[in-house]
Amino acid sequence: MTENITKLDELKELADGTDNDDKSRFLFYEALLDTELYLLLEKEIEGGIACPNLIETPEDKYALVFDTISRLVDFTGNSSPYLALTGRMVLPMLKEQKLGLGLNLNLAVSSEILLSSNDIDWLQNIVEQSPKRLSDKITKFSKPSIPFVVRNSLNNKLSYLSKFVPEAWIAEVIYKSGYKSQLIVFVDINQKMHAVIAKAVNEVVNFTLYDEKPIDVIFMNVDSPNLKKIRKIGISLNFEKDLEEKSASFEPAIDLKENLKPPRLK
């Protein structure tokens, strides 16, 4: 029996102890996406094809995953073939095969859970969401009011993109239509990376459950006249360091989609 407590154990226990708390459940699902999972296989991979070991109920079929190798061994009782993938990589495979997911089953740990194929569809749909473009014109920049917890989440989750992001800021904007939002400004970014970055921010916003004000994304050239204004009143994001608050022709802004209500953990 595995005794070490994992991050998924802690977050699942937190979610179980808070009734109707979407935020705690989103924290668990977000960690599930980012965690390296060990997918139990029926046999060794042959010809590039992996055959997951499945359990079946009257409602669904489930692939079995574990958040440590020792837990996989505890479950099987011996050395077994497996595939190590992050949850983010496992999900589309399960969705394609209409499979659910069984995490850490029969191990008497708090993270033990069955996610149905419908739950997998919901979670993968969150990951696959793409933001939409806005054609509205920005008329005013002002100091942002985005909470530190959201900025910190952005900083942590997007750190892997640091080499592609030489400069980024957060400001508040008002559009010509009167629409007001928080704006994340990425400066001098290769156009090929725009969709990747916008989608990554969209995922962070969804899992952070920030719904006080909309959050948009914009990409600016380093010589944009609006950048000077933003540097004066905005807050800098540095994905390689801890956050520090600063006083201090662009593409249409991108509107990030609203999050969806997460399924109950069971």
C-alpha positions in Angstrom: 0.0 0.0 0.0 1.4 3.4 -1.0 1.8 5.8 2.0 3.2 8.9 0.3 0.6 11.6 -0.2 0.6 13.1 -3.7 -0.7 16.4 -4.9 -3.8 14.7 -6.4 -4.5 13.1 -3.1 -4.4 16.5 -1.4 -6.6 18.3 -4.0 -9.2 15.5 -4.2 -9.5 15.5 -0.4 -9.9 19.3 -0.5 -12.6 18.9 -3.2 -14.4 16.2 -1.3 -14.5 18.4 1.8 -16.1 21.5 0.1 -19.7 21.0 -1.0 -20.6 22.7 -4.3 -17.2 24.4 -4.5 -16.4 24.5 -8.2 -13.0 26.1 -7.5 -11.7 23.2 -5.5 -12.9 20.7 -8.2 -11.2 22.8 -10.9 -8.0 22.7 -9.0 -8.1 18.9 -9.0 -8.9 18.7 -12.7 -6.1 21.2 -13.5 -3.6 19.2 -11.5 -4.8 16.0 -13.3 -4.0 17.6 -16.6 -0.5 18.6 -15.5 0.4 15.4 -13.7 2.5 12.6 -15.3 0.2 9.6 -15.2 1.1 5.9 -15.7 -1.4 4.3 -18.0 -1.7 0.5 -17.4 -1.4 -1.5 -20.6 -2.6 -5.0 -21.5 0.7 -5.8 -23.1 3.9 -4.1 -24.3 3.5 -1.5 -27.1 3.7 -3.2 -30.5 3.9 -1.3 -33.8 3.3 2.0 -32.0 -0.1 0.8 -30.7 -0.8 0.9 -27.0 -3.7 -1.2 -25.7 -4.9 0.1 -22.3 -6.0 -2.3 -19.6 -9.7 -1.7 -19.2 -12.3 -2.3 -16.6 -16.0 -2.3 -17.5 -19.2 -1.4 -15.7 -22.8 -1.5 -17.1 -22.4 2.3 -17.9 -18.8 2.7 -19.2 -15.4 1.3 -19.9 -12.4 2.8 -18.0 -8.7 3.0 -18.7 -6.6 2.7 -15.5 -4.0 5.3 -14.6 -1.9 5.9 -11.5 0.0 9.0 -10.4 3.1 7.0 -9.3 4.7 3.8 -10.6 4.6 2.3 -7.1 0.8 2.7 -7.0 0.6 0.9 -10.3 2.6 -1.9 -8.9 0.5 -2.0 -5.8 -2.6 -2.4 -7.9 -1.2 -5.1 -10.2 1.0 -6.9 -7.7 3.8 -7.3 -10.2 5.7 -5.5 -12.9 3.4 -4.5 -15.7 3.6 -2.6 -19.0 2.6 1.0 -18.9 2.8 4.3 -20.8 3.9 7.4 -19.0 2.0 10.5 -20.2 0.6 13.7 -18.7 -3.1 13.9 -18.2 -3.2 16.4 -21.0 -1.9 13.8 -23.4 -4.1 10.9 -22.0 -7.4 12.8 -22.3 -7.7 13.0 -26.2 -6.8 9.3 -26.5 -9.6 8.5 -24.1 -12.1 10.8 -25.7 -11.4 9.3 -29.2 -12.1 5.8 -27.8 -15.1 7.0 -25.7 -13.4 5.7 -22.5 -13.6 6.8 -18.9 -10.7 7.0 -16.6 -10.0 5.2 -13.3 -7.4 6.9 -11.1 -5.6 5.1 -8.3 -8.3 2.5 -7.9 -8.5 0.0 -5.0 -5.6 1.6 -3.2 -7.4 3.3 -0.3 -6.1 6.8 -1.3 -8.1 9.9 -1.4 -7.5 10.5 -5.1 -9.2 7.3 -6.1 -11.8 8.3 -8.6 -13.8 7.1 -11.7 -14.4 9.7 -14.4 -17.0 8.7 -16.9 -16.5 9.1 -20.7 -18.9 12.1 -20.4 -16.6 13.6 -17.7 -13.6 13.1 -20.1 -15.5 14.8 -22.9 -16.2 17.8 -20.7 -12.6 18.1 -19.5 -11.2 17.7 -23.0 -13.6 20.3 -24.4 -12.3 22.8 -21.8 -8.7 22.1 -23.0 -9.7 22.3 -26.7 -11.6 25.7 -26.3 -10.3 28.3 -28.7 -10.8 32.0 -28.0 -12.7 34.2 -30.5 -11.4 37.4 -32.1 -12.8 40.8 -31.2 -13.1 43.6 -33.8 -14.0 46.3 -31.2 -11.6 49.2 -30.9 -9.8 50.0 -27.7 -10.4 53.6 -26.6 -8.7 53.7 -23.1 -6.1 52.0 -21.0 -6.0 52.1 -17.2 -4.6 50.2 -14.2 -5.6 46.6 -14.0 -7.7 45.1 -11.2 -7.0 41.5 -11.9 -6.4 39.6 -8.5 -2.9 38.5 -7.7 -4.0 34.8 -7.5 -4.9 35.0 -11.2 -1.7 36.7 -12.1 0.3 34.1 -10.1 -1.5 31.3 -11.9 -0.7 32.8 -15.3 2.9 33.3 -14.3 3.2 29.7 -13.1 1.3 28.0 -15.9 2.8 29.9 -18.7 6.4 29.7 -17.6 7.1 27.1 -20.2 6.5 29.8 -22.8 9.0 32.2 -21.4 11.5 31.9 -24.2 8.8 32.9 -26.7 7.6 35.9 -24.6 10.1 38.7 -24.3 7.6 41.0 -22.7 4.0 40.8 -21.3 1.7 43.2 -19.4 -1.7 43.3 -17.8 -3.9 46.4 -18.1 -7.6 47.3 -18.0 -9.2 48.5 -21.2 -12.5 50.1 -22.4 -13.6 49.4 -25.9 -15.5 51.8 -28.2 -18.7 49.8 -27.5 -18.3 50.4 -23.8 -17.2 46.9 -23.1 -14.6 46.8 -20.3 -12.1 44.0 -19.7 -8.7 43.0 -18.3 -6.2 42.8 -21.1 -3.1 40.6 -21.2 -0.6 42.2 -23.7 2.1 40.1 -25.3 4.8 42.1 -27.0 6.9 41.2 -30.1 5.7 37.6 -30.4 6.2 35.4 -33.4 2.9 35.2 -35.2 3.1 31.4 -35.3 2.9 31.4 -31.5 -0.2 33.6 -31.2 -2.8 30.8 -31.2 -0.8 28.7 -28.8 -0.4 31.5 -26.3 -4.0 32.6 -26.5 -5.2 29.1 -26.0 -2.9 28.6 -23.0 -4.2 31.8 -21.4 -7.8 30.7 -22.1 -7.2 27.4 -20.2 -5.7 29.3 -17.2 -8.7 31.6 -17.0 -11.1 28.6 -17.2 -9.4 26.7 -14.4 -8.9 29.7 -12.2 -12.6 30.5 -12.3 -12.0 34.2 -12.5 -15.3 35.7 -13.5 -15.3 39.2 -12.1 -14.4 40.8 -15.4 -13.6 39.4 -18.8 -10.0 38.8 -19.7 -8.8 39.4 -23.3 -5.4 38.8 -25.0 -3.7 41.1 -27.5 -0.5 40.9 -29.4 1.5 44.2 -30.0 4.6 45.1 -31.9 7.4 46.6 -29.8 7.0 49.9 -31.7 3.2 50.2 -31.0 2.4 53.7 -29.7 -0.1 52.1 -27.2 2.7 50.0 -25.6 4.2 53.2 -24.0 0.9 53.8 -22.3 0.6 50.3 -21.1 4.1 50.3 -19.6 3.3 53.3 -17.5 0.1 52.0 -15.9 0.2 48.2 -16.4 1.6 45.3 -14.3 4.4 43.3 -15.8 4.3 39.6 -16.2 7.7 37.9 -16.2 7.4 34.1 -16.7 10.9 33.4 -15.7 10.8 35.2 -12.3 8.4 35.8 -9.4 5.8 38.4 -10.1 6.5 42.0 -9.4 4.0 44.8 -9.6 5.0 47.8 -11.6 3.3 51.2 -12.1 4.0 51.9 -14.9 -0.4 48.9 -35.3 -1.8 46.0 -32.9 -4.0 42.9 -33.6 -7.6 42.7 -32.6 -8.1 41.5 -29.0 -9.0 37.9 -28.4 -12.0 37.2 -26.1 -11.5 34.3 -23.8 -14.4 31.9 -23.5 -16.3 31.4 -20.2 -15.6 28.3 -18.2 -18.0 25.5 -17.9 -19.4 24.0 -14.6 -17.2 21.0 -13.6 -18.7 17.6 -13.0 -19.0 16.4 -9.4 -16.1 14.2 -8.2 -17.2 10.8 -7.2 
